[in-house]
Amino acid sequence: MTITNKILKIKLYALVGIAMLFSFQACKDAFNEHYSLDTEMRSDLNLIEYMQSRSDLGKFVELLEFTGYKDTLTHSQAYTVFALTNDALSDIEINESVADSLRLLVANHITGGTHVFPAIIKAFNGKYIEQQKEQGAFYYGNQKIVEPNLLTKNGVVHVLNTRVPYVMNIWEFIQNQPSLDSLRNYLNSISKLEFSPALSYDENSVFIDSVFVESNRFLNELGAINNELFLSSVILPSNAAWNELYGKIFPYYRSLDKLDEDSTLITGEEQQASLTKWSMVKDCVFGGLLEDPATKDSLRSTSGSVFKNPAYLFTSSEKYTLSNGHAYVTNQMKNKLTDSWLKPIIVEAESDIYQKVTVANCKLVTYSTFGSQFTASRNYFVRYEQLPGNDFSKVSVRFPIPNTLANVKYNIYCVFIPSNAINPDDTRPYRANFYLSYVDEEGNIITDKALPVESNDTNPDEITKLLIAENYQFPYCNLISGPASEVGKDINVYLKVENAARTRDERNGTYSRSIAIDYIILEPVID
C-alpha cells in the first residue's frame, strides 16, 4: 500500500472519530474480543521482560533503554510494541550523535493500548500508521509482521524483520531540508509565545499560573502543516527561488515607519521586508493531496488565490511524499504576478466592511439589478440620492481603498449604473468629480486631492466604467490585515466621488444630482 493511500485512509479514520481508537475501554474490549483471551494464552512476563527473554530482540531492548522507553513499558497500562529483530537493526549504531533519530525510530514502533486488525494507530511519535491483515498475513506500515499477537501481562508484541521508516510531515521536512534555509528561517522567525488566559485561569476565573503557548501565523492562517491529520500539498521555494522572488516583489511593499501593538518602532525597511516575506508564502499551501496538478482545471490556495490551469506552478519541481501530504520543492516560483500579488482591488459600493464609507448631502439606497436589463457586480449597487432642501450642496461619497501596493501602476475606475436601471423614464447621465487621499513621498497625508479626468460624464443608456486615473502610482503600500471592523483606522487611501451637476442642470434635465455606483476598481498595469 502506498503512503498516499495510507494518508487517505488516515483521513477517513479521522472523519469517523479517530480519537475513539485510543479510548482505553474500547481498546480493552476490542482486544479481549479479538484475541479471546484467557490466562493460559497470556505470558506472565511484562513487555520488557518478554523481549529480554528473546535473544533475537536484544538490540531492540537496548534501544528501548537508550531512548528512555524501557521504563514506560514496565507500567501496568497496556501497550502494543512492534519489536524489531537484531537483523532489522544490524546497521544501527547506538550513540548520542544520533539520539534524536533513534527516539523517533523507536517511538514509531510503540503505541498505547492494544488494537485489532485493521486499524490506523497513533504511534508514540505522533505518526498515524496502518496495521492491516491481508490473506492471513499481518502488516504494520507495509512491513510484514513475522510473529504477530504475542500476548504479555501488559500488552502485545508483534515482531518485525524490517523497520517501518519514520516519515516526516511537511513542517518537519522544512525544518530538515538543507535547500530550504531561507524559507525555514522566515517561518521560524514568526513563531512566538502568547499568553493563554484559558490555560492560566481555572473554571472559576481564579488565576493558577501564567501559561504561554507557541503560535505561528503561517500555521494558524495558511495551514497546520505540522498536524498529522491536516492533509495538504505545498510549493516550497528553494534558497535560489526565495532570493529571486524576494528581489522581484520587494519594491511593492515599500513602507513607512510604524508603531506595533507594544508601541515599539518598526522602521519602514523592517516593515517592507516583513510584508514581502509574508506575501511570498501566502500562496504556497493547497488543501488536500495533489497527486498530479496537471489534471486540475484550477486550484485555490488556502489564502484564497485562484490559479487557473495550475500545472505551470509545479513545472520542474521535485515532489516529496510526506506523512501528511506532498511537498513540491522548486528553484523558481512561477506564480503570475496578477494571480498572487498584483491583483485588482475592488471596492463594492454596497459593502462597508471597514465601516469607513462616508457620505454628504444624500441618503444611501441599495438596489438590485435582478429583473433589470443591467447586471451589476454581485447584482447590487448603491444610489446616493440628494436630500430634500440641499439644492446647493453636492452629493458625495468617500470610499476607503485598502491594500494598495507601492511602485505599481494602477488604472483607477469608477463604475456607474445608469438612472434608468431604477426608473426607465430617467435618461439623465451623471457628471462627477474625483478626489484622492493618500500618503505622499514625504510621508504627509494628502486629503482629497482633485484628479483631473479627461471625461467625467457617464453614458445614460449603459453601465459606464469611467477612467479616473491612468498609470497611477502610490509611494507606499497600505496593506490591511486583521478583522475588518478593527483595521479600518489603518487605511490611508480614499477615493471621493462627487456629483458635479448643478441645480439648474437637474432642473433642465441635463444631469441627475443623484448618482448610482456599482464599484471602484484599481487595475494593475503590467508592463
N, C-alpha and C positions, 0 to 999 in steps of 0.2 A: 504493500500500500504506500502511495507517495505521501510526502509531507503535506502536499496541498490537500489531498483527500482527508488526511488526518485533521488538518485545520478546519475543513468543512464539517467534519464530524464533531469536532470540539464545539463549533458554533451551535450545532444542533443540540448538543447536550446542554449548552449554556442556556438556550432558549427555553428548554423544558425544566430548568432549575438544577444546574449542575451542583449547586451547593448542597442539595439533598444527598448527593453521593457521599458526603463526608459526615453525615449525621451518624453519631456513634451507634445509636439504637438501630438505625436502618442497616448499617454495616453488619452489626451483630446478628440481626435476624436473617439477612441475606446469606451471611457466612454459614450460619447453622443450617439453613435450608439447603444451601448448595453442597455442603460437604457431609451432611447427615452425621454430624459429629457424635462420637461417644468417647469416653475417656481412654479406651483402648487404642483408638486411632491416633490420639494426640501424644506427642513426646512430652515427657515430664521436664525436659530442658527448656529454658527460655531461648529466645532467638540467638543471643550471643553464645550461650553455652552449646547450642546445637551446631552453630557454624564452627565453633572452636573444636568440636569433636570430629570435624572433617578436615583432613589434611589438604584436600584439593581446594578448600576455601580459605586457606591460611593467609594469603596475601590480601584478600578482601577484608578479613578481620583486622589485619594490620592497618589497612586504610581506614577502617571504621575508628580505630583507636587514634590514629594520627589526626583525623578530621574532627574528632570530638563526638561522633555519633554513637560510639560504643556504649557510653553510659545511658544515653537516651533509650537504646533498645533493650535495656535491662528492666525498664519500668513495666508495671502491670498493664498499662494501656496497650491495646492491640496495634500491631504494625504489620505491613507487608514489605518484605525485603526481596529484591531481585538480585540475588547474590551472584557475583562474578567468580568464575573459576580462576585458578592460577594461570591457566593458558590464556584466558581473556585479558589478563593483566601483565603478561610477560614483558611488555615493552614499557611498563610504567615504572618510573623512578620516584621513590617517596622521599622528598626533601622540601625544605621551606621555600625554595625558589619557585616551586610550582604549587604551593599550598592552596591558593585560591582556586585554581583549576581542578585540583583534586577534590576540594569540597563540593564543587559543582558536579563533578562526575559522580561522587558517592551519593549526593543528595538526589541525583537523577534516578537512583535505583532504590529509593526508600519512599514509602507513603504511609500516612496514618490510616488506621483501620484495616479491614480486610474486605476484599472486593471480588464479586463474582465476575465471570467472563460472559459477554464482552463488557467493557466499561472504559470510560475515559477517566483516568485518575490524576490527581494532583500530586506530583512528586514534592519532596521536601524543598526543592529549589524553586517551586512555584510553576514549573512547567506542567502542562497537561499532556499526558502520554496515553496512548491507547493500548489496552490489553485486549486480546481477541482470541477466539478459538475458531480454527478452520480445519475441516476434515480430520477432526480428532486431535489436532496438534494445538498447543498453546503458544501465543506470541506476546511479546512486550515490545512496543515501539518497533515493530517489524522484525525483531530478533526472536528466534525460536527458543522457547523455554525447554531445556533438555530434561529437567526434573521439576515437574510442577507440583504444587499443593503439598509441600512438606510442612505438616502442622506442628507447631510448638506451643508451649504454655502461654505465650503472649503474642502469637501471630502466625504468619505463614511465610515460608521461604520458597521462592522459585529460583532455580539455578539456571544461569545463562553461560554459554561458552563465548558469547560475543557482547561487547559493550554496546549500550544504547548511547549514542553520542549526544552531548549537550548541544542543543541548537539555540543560538542567541535569538532574542527578539530584536525588533528594529532599533529600539533605543540602545540596547547593548551593542548592536552592530556598529552604530555611530560612534559609541564610546571606544571601540576597539579597532576600527578600520584606519590604518595609517594615512590613507589618502584623503581622509575627511577631517583633518585637523582644524581647518578654518570653520567649518560648519559646527564641529564639536565644541570648539572654544566659545562660539557665539551662543549656542544652545545652553551650555553650562553657565554662561555668564548671566543668563536671565532667570536662573533658579534663585529663589530667595526664601528665607524663613519668615512666615507670617504668624502672628498671634492668633490662636484659635479660642474664641470665647466659649464655644460649645464644649471644648475639652478642658477648659480652665475652671469652669463652674459646674456644680452638681445640679440635679434637677430642681433644687430649691433656691437656685441662684446664689449659693454660697461659694465663695472663692476657694478653690482647692490648691492650685498651683498654676504658674504661668506655663502654658503649653504652646509650643511653636511647631508648625508643620511646614514641610518644604512645598513650595509652589513653583510652577514653571508655566509661564504664559503660553509657550508653544504646546505643551501637553494639555493645558486646560482649554485652549481655544481652537487648536487645529486638529488635535487627535492624541489620544492616550497611547502612543506607540510603545510605551513601557508596560502596557497592560496585556497580558497573555490572551485575553478574551476580546480585545479590540482588534478586529481584522482590518488591515489597510494595506495599501500599496503606496510607496513613496518614491519620489525622484530626489536623489541626493547629489548635490554638486561636489565634485572633487575640488581640491585646492585650486587647480587651474581654472575650473569653471566658476568657482566663487570669486576669484580675483577679477576675472574678465567681466562678470556681471556687475560686480560692485563698481568698477570703473565706469560702466555704461550708464547706470541709473543714478549714481551718486549726485549728479548736478540737479536732479529733480527734487531733491529733498533739502535744499538749502534752507536753513532755519535761523530764527532769531534766538537770542538768549531767553531762558525762561526759568521760573522757579518751580521746583517739583512740589509734591504734597507736603514735604517737610521743610519747605522754604529754602531748600538748597539750590544754589545756582547751577543750572545746566547750560553750558555755553552752546552757541549756535552750532559749532563744529561737532560737539558731542551729540547734540540732538540730531544733526544731519546724518551722522554715522549710525546712530541707533535706528532711525526711521528707514534708512537704506537697507540695513541688515534684516529688519523685520519684513520689509516688502520682498526681500529675496526669498524668504522661506514660506511666506503665507500661502503659496500655491503649490507646495511640494507634496501635500498629503491628499490621497484619494481614498474614500471609504471602500472597503471590500477588496477582494483579490482580483488583480488584473493579470490573468494568465497570458493573454495576448492582446495588448492595447490596440493593435492594428484592426481588430474586429469591431471596435467601438465607433459608433457614429459621433458620439460626443462624450465628454467627461466633465464632471463638476468637482472642483477641488472642495475641500472641507471649508474653505473660506468663502465659497460661493462663486468663484470664477468658472466660466464655462468655456471649454475648449472643443471646437468642432473638428471632426476628423483628426483626433489627437495623436495618431501614430507618430507624427513628426517629433513629438516631445521625447519619445523614447529611443529615437534613432541613435545607433552606435553606443547605447548604454549597456552596462553589464548587469545582468539580473542575478539577484541572490534570493533564494528561498529561505525564509526565516520562520521562527516558531509562531509568529502572529501576522505574517504577511510576506510581501515581496518588496525588496529594495532594488531600485534601478539606479546604479551609480553612473553618472555622466561626466564627461570632460567639457561639456558645453551645454549651458541651459538654453533651450531652444524656444522658450515661450515667446510668442509675438508680443511686442510692446503693447499693442492695443488689447490684448487678452488679459494681461496681468497688471500693467502699470498705467498706460496712457488710455484709460477708459473714459468714455463720455461721462460728464457729470450732468445728471438730470434732476431738476427740482420741480416736482409736480405742484401745480398751483393749489390743489385741494389738500395737500399734505403739509402740515406744520409740525413735524415730529420734533423739531428743536425748540418749538414754542418761541420763535423769533421773527415770525412774519408780522409786519406792522402795516396798517392801512391809514389813510387820511381821507376824510370827507366822503366816505362811502360806506356801504354795508356789503357784506360778502354773502353771495347766494351760490350754492353749489348746484350744478345742473348735470344731467346725464345726456349722452348723445344716443342712448338706446331709442330706436324708432326714428332717428333723425337721418337725414341724408349725409351727415358728417359723422366721423368717428374720431373721438378724442382719445388721447393716450389713456389707457386704463378706463376709457369710456366716461370719464368725468372731467369737468372743468369748472372754473370759478368765474362768476361775473361780479365785477366790482361796480355797484350801482350808486350813482350820485344820490346823496341825501337831499331831501327837500329843503329849500332855503339856502343851499350852498351854491348859488348860481355863479359866484365869482371866485370860488375855491376849486382847485383842481383835484380830481380823483387821483390817488397814487397808492401803490403797494410796494413794499420793500421786502425782498426775498434774501434769506441767508444762502450763501453758496459755499458749501463745505468741500473739503478735500481737494482743493486746487493744488497743483504742483508748480514748482519754480522752473524757469527756463524751458517751459513747454509752450508752444504756440497754440492758442485756442481761438477758434471761431465761435463767437457767442451769439446765440439766437434767442428770441422770444417768440413763442408760437401762440397765435391768437385764433380764437374761434369767432366766426362772423356773427353779427347780431341776428341774422335770420335763422340761426340754429335754435333760437328761442322764440322769435316772432318772425314768421315767414314774410311779413309785410315790412319789416325793418331792413332796409337796404343801405343803411349808413355805414361807412367804414370808420376805423379809428385812426387817430393821429396821436403818436406817443413820443415822449422824450425819455431818455435813459440816463441814469447816473450810477456810477460805480464807486463803491467804498473798498479800500484795500490798504495794505501797508506798503509804503514806498521804499526805495532803495536805502534811505537813511533810517528806516525803522519808524517813520512817522505814520500815524493813521490819517489817511486821506478820506474824507467823508463826502459822499455824493458828488463826485466829480463828473461833470457833464460829458457824455460821449457823443462825439459828432457822428451822426448817422446819415448816410447818403440818401436814404428814403425812409421816412418814418410814418408812411401811410400804409394801411392794410388793404387787402382786396376784400370788398364787401360780399363777394359771392363764394369764397372758398377759405379754407384754413390757410393762414399766412404764417410762414416761417421767416421772420424778419431778422436780417443780419444786423446785429448791434455793433460788433467789433470784430475785426479780422486780424488774425495772427497776433492776438493779444498775449503778452507775457507778464506773469507776476514775478516780482523779485524774490519772494519767499514762498515756500509751501505753507499750507494751512490744513494739515490733516487732523481729523477729528476721530477720537477713539473713546468708547465708553457708552454708557446709557445716554440715549438721545436727550432725555429730559435734564441731564446734568451737564452736558458738554456744549450746549448752545452758546454759553458765555465765551467759549474759546474760538468761535467763528469770527474772523475779521474781514471776510469778503462778503459784500452785499450788493445786490442789484436793485435799484429803484426804478419802477416803471410808472411814468406819469402821463395821464391823459392830457394832451396838449390842445385839445379842442376848446374853443372859446364859447361863451354862452350863445352868441349870435350864430355860431356855426351849427349848434344843435337846433336853434330856433328855425333856421332856414333849411334844415335837413342835410347840411353838408357833411357833418360828422356827428357821431354819438359821443356824449360826455360820460357814458359808462364804457367799461372795457371788459372783455371776456378773455381770459388767459388759460391756455392748456398747460404749458410748462415752459421752463427755461432750460436751455441745454448749452453746455460748453463742449465743443467737439475738438479733440486734439488734432493738430495738423501734423501729419507725418511727412517729413521731407524725403 
